[in-house]
């Protein structure tokens, strides 16, 4: 699971999940992630679940905790939130998750992200 997630974050194909600017937190647009990633079927399916609750449970099992938005994450988030505000039907919730062993520039740490 952590390796799949890390590869997903390294790819520019996914707009609903990104590294926060500090490269230490994962930012997830919950509604878009549900529709565009978890709902996928067939050979391009990334995760076994189609439930956000199950996805977050999996994150928790791998040592992730919820994090709050801070000033370090503001660059792309301000742009993202401005785009969301411009779309009147957008009601997305942006969620942040942190794991000290999950960083953009340190893939060797993924071995420490074992399921509990």
TIMIBA-283202 format. One record per residue (C-alpha): residue number from 1; residue in three letters; x, y, z. Coordinates in steps of 0.1 Angstrom, whole numbers, plus 5000, padded with zeros to 4 digits. Each point is the difference from the previous one (the first is absolute). Layout:
+-----+-----+------+------+------+
!   i !  aa !   c1 !   c2 !   c3 !
+-----+-----+------+------+------+
! NUM ! Ala !    X !    Y !    Z !
...
+-----+-----+------+------+------+
This chain:
+-----+-----+------+------+------+
!   i !  aa !   c1 !   c2 !   c3 !
+-----+-----+------+------+------+
!   1 ! Unk ! 5000 ! 5000 ! 5000 !
!   2 ! Unk ! 5026 ! 5026 ! 5009 !
!   3 ! Unk ! 5020 ! 4993 ! 4968 !
!   4 ! Unk ! 4968 ! 5004 ! 4978 !
!   5 ! Unk ! 4992 ! 5032 ! 5018 !
!   6 ! Unk ! 5035 ! 5014 ! 4996 !
!   7 ! Unk ! 5001 ! 4992 ! 4963 !
!   8 ! Unk ! 4966 ! 5016 ! 4996 !
!   9 ! Unk ! 5012 ! 5031 ! 5016 !
!  10 ! Unk ! 5031 ! 5001 ! 4978 !
!  11 ! Unk ! 4978 ! 4999 ! 4969 !
!  12 ! Unk ! 4984 ! 5031 ! 4986 !
!  13 ! Unk ! 4970 ! 4979 ! 4987 !
!  14 ! Unk ! 4981 ! 5004 ! 5033 !
!  15 ! Unk ! 4986 ! 5034 ! 5009 !
!  16 ! Unk ! 4979 ! 4990 ! 5030 !
!  17 ! Unk ! 5031 ! 4989 ! 5021 !
!  18 ! Unk ! 5032 ! 5019 ! 5003 !
!  19 ! Unk ! 5030 ! 5007 ! 5022 !
!  20 ! Unk ! 4995 ! 5031 ! 5021 !
!  21 ! Unk ! 5027 ! 5026 ! 4993 !
!  22 ! Unk ! 5021 ! 4988 ! 5029 !
!  23 ! Unk ! 5002 ! 4965 ! 4983 !
!  24 ! Unk ! 4993 ! 4984 ! 5034 !
!  25 ! Unk ! 4961 ! 5000 ! 4999 !
!  26 ! Unk ! 4976 ! 4985 ! 4975 !
!  27 ! Unk ! 4971 ! 5022 ! 4991 !
!  28 ! Unk ! 4968 ! 4983 ! 4987 !
!  29 ! Unk ! 4970 ! 5015 ! 4984 !
!  30 ! Unk ! 4976 ! 4974 ! 5015 !
!  31 ! Unk ! 4971 ! 5004 ! 4975 !
!  32 ! Unk ! 5022 ! 5000 ! 4969 !
!  33 ! Unk ! 5022 ! 4972 ! 5013 !
!  34 ! Unk ! 4969 ! 4979 ! 5006 !
!  35 ! Unk ! 4986 ! 5006 ! 4965 !
!  36 ! Unk ! 5032 ! 5000 ! 4979 !
!  37 ! Unk ! 5022 ! 4974 ! 5018 !
!  38 ! Unk ! 4981 ! 4977 ! 5023 !
!  39 ! Unk ! 4970 ! 4996 ! 4976 !
!  40 ! Unk ! 5023 ! 4988 ! 4972 !
!  41 ! Unk ! 4994 ! 4965 ! 4988 !
!  42 ! Unk ! 5019 ! 4977 ! 4977 !
!  43 ! Unk ! 5037 ! 4998 ! 4993 !
!  44 ! Unk ! 5007 ! 5036 ! 5011 !
!  45 ! Unk ! 4986 ! 4995 ! 5035 !
!  46 ! Unk ! 5025 ! 5012 ! 5026 !
!  47 ! Unk ! 4986 ! 4989 ! 5033 !
!  48 ! Unk ! 4979 ! 4970 ! 5010 !
!  49 ! Unk ! 4974 ! 5022 ! 5018 !
!  50 ! Unk ! 4974 ! 5025 ! 4986 !
!  51 ! Unk ! 4993 ! 5014 ! 5035 !
!  52 ! Unk ! 5017 ! 5031 ! 5014 !
!  53 ! Unk ! 4995 ! 4986 ! 5035 !
!  54 ! Unk ! 5019 ! 4969 ! 4991 !
!  55 ! Unk ! 5027 ! 5020 ! 4982 !
!  56 ! Unk ! 5005 ! 5022 ! 5031 !
!  57 ! Unk ! 5000 ! 4968 ! 5022 !
!  58 ! Unk ! 5028 ! 4987 ! 4979 !
!  59 ! Unk ! 5019 ! 5032 ! 5004 !
!  60 ! Unk ! 4996 ! 4998 ! 5037 !
!  61 ! Unk ! 5012 ! 4964 ! 5000 !
!  62 ! Unk ! 5032 ! 5011 ! 4982 !
!  63 ! Unk ! 5008 ! 5026 ! 5026 !
!  64 ! Unk ! 4983 ! 5031 ! 4985 !
!  65 ! Unk ! 4983 ! 5026 ! 5022 !
!  66 ! Unk ! 4978 ! 5029 ! 4992 !
!  67 ! Unk ! 5018 ! 5033 ! 4996 !
!  68 ! Unk ! 4988 ! 5036 ! 4999 !
!  69 ! Unk ! 5007 ! 5025 ! 4972 !
!  70 ! Unk ! 5029 ! 5023 ! 5009 !
!  71 ! Unk ! 5018 ! 5029 ! 4983 !
!  72 ! Unk ! 5025 ! 4976 ! 4984 !
!  73 ! Unk ! 4972 ! 4984 ! 4979 !
!  74 ! Unk ! 4986 ! 5032 ! 4987 !
!  75 ! Unk ! 5015 ! 5004 ! 4965 !
!  76 ! Unk ! 4981 ! 4975 ! 4979 !
!  77 ! Unk ! 4971 ! 4998 ! 5025 !
!  78 ! Unk ! 4992 ! 5036 ! 4996 !
!  79 ! Unk ! 4998 ! 4995 ! 4962 !
!  80 ! Unk ! 4979 ! 4968 ! 5005 !
!  81 ! Unk ! 4976 ! 5017 ! 5024 !
!  82 ! Unk ! 4996 ! 5030 ! 4977 !
!  83 ! Unk ! 4991 ! 4976 ! 4971 !
!  84 ! Unk ! 4975 ! 4982 ! 5022 !
!  85 ! Unk ! 4984 ! 5032 ! 5011 !
!  86 ! Unk ! 4996 ! 5010 ! 4963 !
!  87 ! Unk ! 4980 ! 4968 ! 4994 !
!  88 ! Unk ! 4966 ! 5006 ! 5017 !
!  89 ! Unk ! 4992 ! 4963 ! 5003 !
!  90 ! Unk ! 5033 ! 4990 ! 5016 !
!  91 ! Unk ! 4997 ! 4990 ! 5037 !
!  92 ! Unk ! 5033 ! 4981 ! 5003 !
!  93 ! Unk ! 5016 ! 4993 ! 5033 !
!  94 ! Unk ! 5038 ! 5001 ! 5000 !
!  95 ! Unk ! 5015 ! 4976 ! 5025 !
!  96 ! Unk ! 5037 ! 4998 ! 5011 !
!  97 ! Unk ! 5017 ! 4969 ! 5012 !
!  98 ! Unk ! 5036 ! 4997 ! 5014 !
!  99 ! Unk ! 5024 ! 4971 ! 5006 !
! 100 ! Unk ! 5036 ! 5008 ! 5011 !
! 101 ! Unk ! 5012 ! 4971 ! 4978 !
! 102 ! Unk ! 4982 ! 5012 ! 4969 !
! 103 ! Unk ! 5018 ! 5028 ! 4982 !
! 104 ! Unk ! 5002 ! 5011 ! 4963 !
! 105 ! Unk ! 5038 ! 4999 ! 4998 !
! 106 ! Unk ! 5006 ! 4970 ! 5022 !
! 107 ! Unk ! 4985 ! 4968 ! 4984 !
! 108 ! Unk ! 5024 ! 4979 ! 5021 !
! 109 ! Unk ! 4978 ! 5009 ! 5031 !
! 110 ! Unk ! 4970 ! 4981 ! 4985 !
! 111 ! Unk ! 5014 ! 4967 ! 5015 !
! 112 ! Unk ! 4992 ! 5015 ! 5034 !
! 113 ! Unk ! 4963 ! 5005 ! 4990 !
! 114 ! Unk ! 4989 ! 4965 ! 5010 !
! 115 ! Unk ! 4965 ! 4991 ! 5008 !
! 116 ! Unk ! 4993 ! 4997 ! 5038 !
+-----+-----+------+------+------+
